[in-house]
Amino acid sequence: MRQGSPRAEGDAGWRAWLPARLQVDAAERVRAACGAALGILVAALLSRVAAGSLPASLALPWMVAPLGASAVLVFAVPASPLAQPWAVVGGNTVAALVGIACALTVPDPAWAAALAVGLAIGAMFTLRCLHPPGGAMALLTAIGGVSHVGFALFPAAINSLLLVAAGVAYNRATGRRYPHAQQAAAAPSPAGAPGFSDADLDTVLERYNQVLDLPRDDLAALLAAAEGEAYRRRLGVLRCGDVMSPEPVTVSFGTPLHEAWALLRERRIKALPVVDRAKRVVGIVTLADFLRHADLDLHDGWSQRLRAFIRPSGATHGAKAEVVGQIMTRQVRVASAERPLAELLPLFAQGGHHHIPIVGAEARLVGMLTQSDVVSSLLRSG
């Protein structure tokens, strides 16, 4: 069917009404259902006991129906911003107060109900406690003609507090983080992390300008995992050994500086692995190492300083570096030739690496993986 045709658009419109498949397994569904049942049971039993101590003249209910909707959020989606403790307690309590105010001031129940729900949403937005069951709480109090302000404290606030307490205990006991911090510091980027910053994500969320039922840190983690999965799909089964540059130029610990510099210039490369007699990597020397040790941060006379630095002094003792081993970087990140290439992409994209030595059997050097190798492999697999 031609894309953009009326029939295709019609099919897409109908699909928008169909429910999406939930990406949770049976164990998670049972965990959520059991948790909600236990949470409501705890809140109901304790609230009923508390109701017995109230004066008979109040005759307030000991449980309110919107708490069932709150239980769905607290136990089925505990990471949601709409399910956090302040959202549950604050949202239900504020909505109850708004509904009571509308019931007392607006004679027509229909108008009272409409105003209560609208004003409750506005109040929850302002107080950062947006909670969908709060709309039901406002509707319940307004259309039911609740006139006692104490209703907002009991049962609304007390029910909510008890449910949250049960949610904290149950979710933590079953391996779910609750409360789920909504402004958590960014975690270290995992393998396959995306190439966007926190500022980029904030800009997109601001442009989206809608409430997301997902905490910001989980959203960033999901995007990172999705991009990592896309990398793995695009690169397929490529290993480091498949795309590395084999038989790289190497130097030893005792290679004179002027020889190493000449190799870098002649081969037009930026790094030389330093190996021992068994071809095991003991370090790496880069252009940056030469520039750092030659004090080339000062621009005046830098060529003379560089020549003086790499020129052999002929002395057997002294402070001046003479061989590669004296300026090389000893902490070297290496990778196995059998390692999936996708796992190293974050190192090149965000870790600041430009070249990684590749080792084979017995940790002997077999190649060098560079940014150029990675880019070429991405272009071939795209």
Buried (B, 14 or more C-beta within 10 A) or exposed (E): EEEEEEEEEEEEEEEEEEEEEEEEEEEBEEBBBEBBEBBBEBBBEBBEEBBEEEEEEEEBBBBBEBBBBBBBBBBBBBBBBBBBBBBBBBBBBBBBBBBBBBBBEBEEBEEBBBBBBBBBBEBBEEBEBBBBBBBBBBBBBBBBEBEBEEBBBBBBBBBBBBBBBBBBBBBEEBEBEBBBEBEEEEEEBEBBBBEBEEEEBEEEEEEEEEEEEBBBBBBBBEBBBEBBEEBBEBBEEBBBBBBBBEEBBBBBBEBBBBBBBEBBEEEEBEBBBBBEEEBBBBBBBBBEBBBEBBEBEEEEEBEEBBEEBBEEEEEEEEEBBBBBBBBBBEEBEBBBBEBBBBBBBBBBBEBEBBBBBBBBEEEEBBBBBBBEBBEEBBEEBE
